[in-house]
Amino acid sequence: MLRGVATCSCGARMAGTNSARYAYYRCTRADDVDQQKCNRSVSAVPLETFARDVAIRVLTKLDTAGYEPAATTRPEADVLAVEKDRAKLEELKQLWLTDDDFTTAEFHAMRAVVLKRMKERQRKTVKRPIAVLEGVAGPDAESNWERLEKEEDYARMNAIYRFLFAAVVVRPPTRKGRGFDTDRVDIKPNPLD
């Protein structure tokens, strides 16, 4: 249920999996064979319960009255910059296809710079829709969340997680033994502006 939010401290995403015994989140680098390999995993039920409790605490204190709905149009300067970057990507592609001296490594390096610039610009202009919190935030957040659970509205609950949290980062365990180690989980909030 923490789809798109659960990450590993190694920088990779964590994917939900199901074994014969229990559900858990596992680092997506677990199957790597190089130095990037990471075998970190965490049981899903306690992690999701912990994230749920944090979300409910935030939602209880959150007042959505002053927020404006997300804008659907982007500033003209951003639209023009995106068009220039797309033209630059096409130019790089044509250069790579026609010039034998232009290596694939050079193409990927130059392309990565342009794509990073486009992604940063998009991150600055995209506003998360406050409508996802409608009817959930406020003093009755816990009962509203329980209603979503009863209705099995997992898509909406996950959208709320993505609205509230930039990431739920799972670090290595800090203690041995049974029980969920909350000290190994860092929840990074999204700015609520």
C-alpha positions in Angstrom: 0.0 0.0 0.0 3.0 2.3 0.3 3.5 2.1 -3.5 5.8 4.8 -4.8 6.6 6.0 -1.2 8.6 3.1 0.3 12.4 3.5 -0.3 15.5 1.9 0.9 18.3 3.9 2.5 20.6 2.7 -0.3 18.5 4.9 -2.6 16.5 2.3 -4.4 12.7 1.8 -4.2 11.2 -1.0 -2.1 8.6 -3.2 -3.7 5.9 -5.0 -1.9 6.0 -8.8 -2.2 4.1 -11.7 -0.8 5.7 -14.9 0.4 3.9 -18.0 1.7 4.3 -16.8 5.3 3.8 -13.0 5.2 3.8 -9.8 3.1 6.9 -7.6 3.1 8.7 -4.8 1.3 12.0 -5.7 -0.3 14.7 -3.5 -1.8 14.6 -3.6 -5.6 18.4 -4.0 -5.7 18.1 -7.4 -4.0 18.5 -9.3 -7.3 21.5 -7.2 -8.4 24.8 -9.1 -8.8 27.2 -6.1 -8.5 28.2 -3.9 -5.6 24.8 -2.2 -5.6 23.2 -5.4 -4.2 21.0 -4.7 -1.1 19.1 -7.5 0.8 17.1 -5.1 3.0 13.5 -6.1 3.7 10.9 -5.2 6.2 7.6 -6.8 7.2 4.7 -5.0 5.5 2.1 -5.1 8.3 4.1 -3.2 11.0 5.6 -0.8 8.5 2.1 0.1 7.0 0.7 0.4 10.6 3.4 2.8 11.5 3.0 4.9 8.4 -0.8 4.8 8.9 -0.4 6.2 12.5 1.9 9.0 11.3 -0.5 9.9 8.5 -3.5 10.0 10.8 -1.6 12.3 13.3 -0.7 14.6 10.4 -4.2 14.6 9.0 -5.8 15.3 12.4 -3.7 18.5 12.7 -4.0 19.5 9.0 -6.4 22.3 8.1 -7.0 22.4 4.3 -9.2 25.5 4.3 -6.4 27.9 3.1 -5.2 25.7 0.2 -5.9 26.5 -3.4 -6.8 23.7 -5.9 -3.8 22.6 -8.0 -3.3 24.6 -11.1 -3.8 22.8 -14.4 -1.7 25.2 -16.5 2.0 25.8 -16.4 3.8 29.1 -16.7 4.6 30.2 -20.3 8.3 30.3 -19.6 8.2 26.6 -18.5 6.3 25.6 -21.6 8.9 27.3 -23.8 11.8 25.8 -21.9 10.3 22.3 -22.2 9.9 22.8 -26.0 13.6 23.9 -26.2 14.7 20.9 -24.2 12.6 18.5 -26.4 14.2 20.1 -29.5 17.6 19.6 -27.9 16.9 15.9 -27.2 15.8 15.4 -30.8 19.0 17.2 -32.0 21.1 15.0 -29.8 19.4 11.9 -31.1 19.9 12.9 -34.8 23.5 13.7 -34.1 24.0 10.3 -32.4 22.3 8.5 -35.4 24.3 10.3 -38.1 27.7 11.1 -36.6 30.0 8.1 -36.2 32.3 10.1 -33.9 29.5 10.8 -31.4 29.6 7.8 -29.1 26.7 6.3 -27.2 28.3 7.2 -23.9 28.5 10.9 -25.0 24.9 10.8 -26.1 23.7 9.3 -22.8 25.7 11.8 -20.8 24.4 14.8 -22.7 20.8 13.4 -22.7 20.9 12.9 -18.9 21.7 16.5 -18.3 18.7 17.7 -20.4 16.4 15.1 -18.8 17.5 16.1 -15.3 16.8 19.8 -16.1 13.3 18.9 -17.4 12.5 16.8 -14.4 13.6 19.6 -12.0 11.4 22.1 -13.8 8.5 19.7 -13.7 9.0 19.1 -9.9 8.9 22.8 -9.3 5.7 23.4 -11.3 3.6 20.4 -10.3 1.3 20.9 -7.4 -0.2 18.0 -5.6 -4.0 18.1 -5.7 -5.4 19.0 -2.2 -8.7 17.3 -3.3 -7.2 14.0 -2.3 -7.5 15.1 1.4 -11.1 16.2 1.0 -13.3 14.6 3.6 -10.4 12.9 5.4 -8.3 15.7 7.1 -9.3 17.3 10.3 -10.3 16.2 13.8 -12.1 13.1 12.5 -9.2 11.9 10.5 -9.0 8.5 12.3 -12.6 7.6 11.7 -12.4 8.9 8.1 -9.3 6.7 7.5 -11.1 3.7 9.0 -14.0 4.4 6.6 -11.5 4.3 3.7 -10.1 1.0 5.0 -13.6 -0.5 5.4 -14.4 0.6 1.8 -11.0 -0.9 0.7 -10.2 2.4 -1.1 -6.5 1.5 -1.3 -5.9 3.8 -4.3 -7.1 6.9 -2.3 -5.1 5.9 0.8 -2.0 5.5 -1.3 -2.6 8.9 -2.9 -2.9 10.4 0.6 0.4 8.8 1.6 2.1 10.2 -1.6 0.6 13.6 -0.8 1.9 13.7 2.8 5.2 11.8 2.5 8.0 12.3 0.0 9.4 9.0 1.2 9.2 6.3 3.8 12.9 5.3 4.1 13.9 1.9 5.6 17.3 1.8 7.1 19.2 -1.2 8.5 17.9 -2.6 11.8 19.3 -0.9 14.9 18.5 -3.8 17.2 18.3 -7.6 17.1 15.3 -9.7 18.0 11.6 -9.8 17.4 9.4 -6.8 17.1 9.2 -3.9 14.7 12.1 -1.4 15.0 10.6 2.0 14.4 14.1 3.6 14.7 14.9 2.2 11.3 12.1 4.1 9.6 12.4 7.7 8.5 9.3 9.4 7.1 10.2 12.4 5.0 7.3 14.8 4.7 6.3 16.6 1.6 6.1 20.4 2.0 2.4 21.3 2.5 2.5 24.5 0.5 
